[in-house]
């Protein structure tokens, strides 16, 4: 009779150890999935230093592959995104979570350490004072008209505010000229306002009245004139408010859109204008508060304190909302990971997923709800790597982690060490984590020790005579256990063969072997049992372990 441990498809805590398939175990630690063997991850390798107590990292200089440059970091939970203008060589970057929403670029952010060294407020304040009008010349035209005037603030980056309250109506000849006074000075603060744009109304042939561009002046002036010049384009910025100071979870979408959470609802910016957030562009989840956002394809998943809401559409003024029949609230906003095919998040029942194929609980059948709750899922920080979900959680004051396949979850792969933050660099296809003051590149250092503990095999009364290990290299450490023995038998065997067996439990005998090559070796054969379990540990890739009741059976193993 032979027992074979191979496949190594992760750990399962939901099924009884004696009912598991042979490829699943009760423990998988530091195992790198994807090859079908037991192989370890490499430890993360230090690549940069940041200040202490950082919860968020983001790499600027994204057009140049680099592990060391340039790491922006924050003490809070920050969501940063790069601007949508591909030809922008300054790499304008927008973020929320560090006080009011901010923006920076590679000039001011990298002017000194720690990064970001400087920033400015995101959005352009709206002028609060209406202009006043004084007639300059009466004009000679036969026709008269009623006009209104307004103005906006403009930054050195071309960002334009919503308009000031309009002036009182003025009536005069169509060729009259006017002095425009009382243009309110831009507010003090990190906005970069350097210009004021003046607009006035004009009525078209269809009877519709719009504000048209009149002229632009420097922001230090508070007066100018309407000298009868030709008007320009229609004003586009009506309703273009700055983002709410409390906005969080800034998330890039598609077609130049971005979303953010404001007091439990979701706001959207004007396409390609991440500084302009009209109030009507909003999703309000029914009977719930939005707590996190995730994106897949051209869909935004709004995760809430109740069921998720799916948002789709081509422009911010034409988005549709669909509450999902999947009542899994998000209990850890930092757990959310956006994959190309779906979104993953922590809920009370386990690790939830929604994508093109619909919803599911990834950990269902792998962990019970009690198992899931025991790891404190509300502390989960998540991301993706090579198609897998990777999560770090805090248990007993210690950071630990796990890896799982969100598409075909056969088992879970545990990590003995977790980290406080992570960042995936799409340019380099690399994952980075925060370990104290170090930024470390995932799977880039020394090999860890991978450990796999098998199912419990139930046999007839048997005694196993030998074993063989197939691996890329050696040594490999093997623990072979006979379980559910009479305690008296355990004591007797320990006394009869001191140094051969250990007893991790009163009913268990364990034999430990450091295997040095692929040759078969003998097991202590004087133990009869019906319950057996293997545990194998190695820094080398292991393909299989075979144990047999007859040493001769191992010749072809």
ABEGO torsion letter per residue (X at the ends): XBBBBBGGAEBBAABBAAABBAABBABBBGBBBGAGBBBBBBBBBBABBBBBGBABBBBBGAABBBAAOBBBBBABBBBBBBBABAABAAGBBBBBGBEBBBBBBAAAAAABOBOBABBBBBEBBBBABBBBBBBABAEABABBBBBBBBBBBBBAAGBBBBBBBBBBBBBBBAABBBBBBGBBBBBBEBAGBABBBBBBBBBBAAGBBBBBBABBBBAABABBBBAGBBBBBBBAABGBBBBBAABBGBBBBBGGBBBBBBGGBBBBBBBGBAABBBAABBBBBBGBBBABBBBBEBBBBBBBABBBBBBBEABAAABBBBBBBBBBBBABAAABBBBAAEBBBBBAAEBBBBBAAEBBBAABGABBAAAAAAAGAAABBBBBBGGBBBBBBBBGGBBBBBBBBAABBABBBBBABBBABBBBBAAAGBBBBBBEABBBBBGABBBBBBBBBBBBBBBBBBBBABBBBBBABOBBBBBBBBBGBBAAAAAAAAAABBGABBBABAABBBBBBBBABABBBBBBAABBBABBBBBBBBABBBABBBBBABAAAAAAX
